[in-house]
Amino acid sequence: MTMSACAPAKLAEGRVRSALVDAGLSNANAACMADRMTDRLSIGQLQKLQALQGPKRGLSDYVATVRRIGDAELLGVTTTAAALCAMGFAPEKR
């Protein structure tokens, strides 16, 4: 795999991380969750997440907001990422 092949994935991960922070999640949770989410969600689903912005809130409030989108796969991936990151089973990759 060439460096250029990795660039779009890293770009998407950075955008998802920024969108999660904009939606009110902490930097640590956003970084942890973004890695898992970019590997498992479509561009369309990631764009739905990018539209979520709001005041600082916890993971449970964020998951409740994602639930209102009505996309079961999006909700499942978000819930799993949030749980694994909160429990420390999916630490942020550096």
C-alpha positions as CSV (number, residue, x, y, z in Angstrom):
1,M,0.0,0.0,0.0
2,T,1.4,3.4,-0.9
3,M,1.4,6.5,1.1
4,S,-1.2,8.1,-1.2
5,A,-3.5,5.2,-0.6
6,C,-3.5,5.8,3.1
7,A,-4.1,9.6,2.8
8,P,-7.9,9.4,2.2
9,A,-8.5,7.2,5.2
10,K,-6.4,9.5,7.4
11,L,-8.2,12.5,6.0
12,A,-11.6,10.9,6.7
13,E,-10.5,10.0,10.2
14,G,-9.5,13.6,10.9
15,R,-12.8,15.0,9.6
16,V,-14.8,12.5,11.7
17,R,-12.7,13.4,14.8
18,S,-13.4,17.1,14.2
19,A,-17.1,16.4,13.7
20,L,-17.3,14.5,16.9
21,V,-15.6,17.3,18.8
22,D,-17.9,19.8,17.1
23,A,-20.8,17.7,18.3
24,G,-19.6,18.1,21.9
25,L,-17.4,15.1,22.6
26,S,-14.1,15.4,24.4
27,N,-10.9,15.2,22.2
28,A,-10.0,11.9,23.8
29,N,-13.3,10.2,23.0
30,A,-13.5,11.7,19.5
31,A,-10.0,10.5,18.6
32,C,-10.7,7.0,19.9
33,M,-14.1,6.7,18.2
34,A,-13.0,8.2,14.9
35,D,-10.6,5.4,14.1
36,R,-13.3,2.7,14.5
37,M,-16.0,4.6,12.8
38,T,-14.1,5.5,9.6
39,D,-13.3,1.8,9.1
40,R,-17.0,0.7,9.5
41,L,-19.3,3.5,8.1
42,S,-20.0,4.7,4.6
43,I,-19.2,8.2,3.4
44,G,-23.0,9.0,3.6
45,Q,-23.2,7.9,7.2
46,L,-20.1,9.8,8.1
47,Q,-21.7,12.9,6.6
48,K,-24.8,12.4,8.8
49,L,-22.5,12.4,11.8
50,Q,-20.7,15.5,10.6
51,A,-24.0,17.4,10.6
52,L,-24.4,16.8,14.4
53,Q,-23.2,19.8,16.4
54,G,-24.0,20.9,19.8
55,P,-23.0,21.9,23.3
56,K,-20.5,19.8,25.2
57,R,-22.3,16.5,26.2
58,G,-21.4,13.1,27.3
59,L,-21.2,9.9,25.3
60,S,-24.7,8.8,26.3
61,D,-26.3,12.1,25.1
62,Y,-24.4,11.8,21.8
63,V,-25.6,8.2,21.3
64,A,-29.1,9.4,21.9
65,T,-28.7,12.1,19.3
66,V,-27.4,9.6,16.8
67,R,-30.4,7.3,17.5
68,R,-32.7,10.0,16.3
69,I,-31.1,9.8,12.8
70,G,-32.8,6.4,12.4
71,D,-29.9,4.5,10.8
72,A,-29.5,1.2,12.7
73,E,-26.0,0.5,11.4
74,L,-24.8,4.0,12.2
75,L,-26.2,3.7,15.7
76,G,-24.6,0.3,16.3
77,V,-21.2,1.4,15.2
78,T,-21.4,4.6,17.2
79,T,-22.7,2.8,20.3
80,T,-19.9,0.1,20.1
81,A,-17.2,2.7,19.5
82,A,-18.4,4.8,22.4
83,A,-18.6,1.8,24.8
84,L,-15.2,0.4,23.8
85,C,-13.5,3.8,24.1
86,A,-15.2,4.6,27.4
87,M,-14.1,1.3,28.9
88,G,-10.5,1.7,27.5
89,F,-10.8,-1.4,25.2
90,A,-10.2,0.7,22.1
91,P,-7.5,3.2,23.1
92,E,-6.7,6.0,20.8
93,K,-4.2,5.0,18.1
94,R,-1.2,7.3,17.6
